[in-house]
Every structure is written in C-alpha cells, then in structure tokens.
C-alpha cells in the first residue's frame, strides 16, 4: 500500500489508507445517522425527512498523484439515483481516531 498523508490528532502523518469493512462502515453510519436500511445507498432519517445516502470510503487517488489527493469512487448505476432531490453522495474518511464525512454537491452530477 502507498504511504500517503493521513490526519491523526489534527496532524498530518505519512501512512497507508485504513481499510474499512462493510460492517465497520455500516456501524459508523449507524452511530451518526438513524439508518433505516442495510444496503448502500442507505435510507436515513434526518429531521423527520428520509433521504438516501450513497456512501463510499475516501481513499488515496493513486499513483502518480500527490500523497494528499483523495477520491470517492461512484458505484455503477448511482448516476441516475443521485439526480434525485433526496439523494446525496457522501464519503467517509477514517484513520485511527479521525473520522470525517465529505458531502459532495449536486453540481457534479
């Protein structure tokens, strides 16, 4: 695995991406959102509204890109679904105790 920039306790360090299993990913989502479904895209309840979260892990973009470049890869078939008003693409970045959600704007679809 590539040694790239990671965020740990507010500092940048060099290490490999941390792989999140499907079960870990789902558990993290459940700790943040009221998740109503177990399959990605996930239906979640936020402020009495049900929305779909198309969720992926944020990872290194890959060689030859610089060590801080990250990506969220879309799953096949998500393009049309993400055009819906109640659908959003989010990325989950996790490294040790650092956990961040990245919400992307609809303008990219």
N, C-alpha and C positions, 0 to 999 in steps of 0.2 A: 504494500500500500504506500501511496505517496505521503511524504512528510510535508504537511501544509500548515497554514495558520489556523489556529483554533482559539477560542475565547475561554479562559479559565479564571474565575475570580476577578473579572474585569481586566485581565491582562492578556496580551497576545502571546501564545506559545506555539512551538512547532511540534506537531504530532500528526498521526493518522486520523481520518474521519472515524467517528464512533458509529458502528452499525447498530441500527435499532430493528429488532424483530417486529413482526406484525402484532404480536401480543403486547410487547412493550409500547409500541406506537398507540395501540388502542387504549391501553391503561393510562398513558399520558393524556390522551384526548379526554377520557372519562374524568380525569382529575381536574380538568379545566372547564369542560362543557357538559351539559346534560345531553348525552348521546342516546339517540332513540333507535339507532340501527347498528348492526355489527359489520357492515360491509361498506367499503370505500367506493363511491362517495358516501360519507356519513350524514345521516339526518341528525341535526342537533336543534335543541330548543334554546333560544336566546330571547329574553324579554317577551315571552309569550308568542314568539314567532318561530316557525320551523324553517330552517334553511339547510342547504346541502353544502357540506364542506368536502371538496376534492382535496385530499391531504396527501402530501409526499414529504419525504425527508430531504432536507437541504444538504447537499454534498459538494465536494470539490468538482469543478468543471472539467478538470483533466488536463493532461499534458497536451499541448505546450503552454497552457495558460498559467498566469502568475499564481502564486500559492494562496492568495486571498480570494480568488474567484470561486464563487459558489453557484449552484444551479438547483432548479426544481424541474424534474422531468415529468412532462404530461403523460398520462396513460392514454393509450389508443382509445378513441371513442369519447373522450371527455370534451372535445371542442364544442360540439353542439349543446351538450348539457350545461357547459359554463356560460353559454349565452343567455340562459335563464336568469331572471332578476334575482331569484332567491338562491343562486349557486355561486360559490366562491372558491378560489384556489388558494390554499394555504400551504406553507412549508413549515416543517418542524426542524429546527436546528437544536441538536443536543450534543454536548461534550461535557463529560463528568457532571458537575452540578449546574452547569449553564443550560438553560432551556429557553428558547425563543421561538415565537411564531412569526412567520412572514406572510402578510396578506398582500396579494397582488391585485392590481387594479383591473377592471374590466376592459380597459382600453387595449390590452394586448390581444384580446380575442376578437 
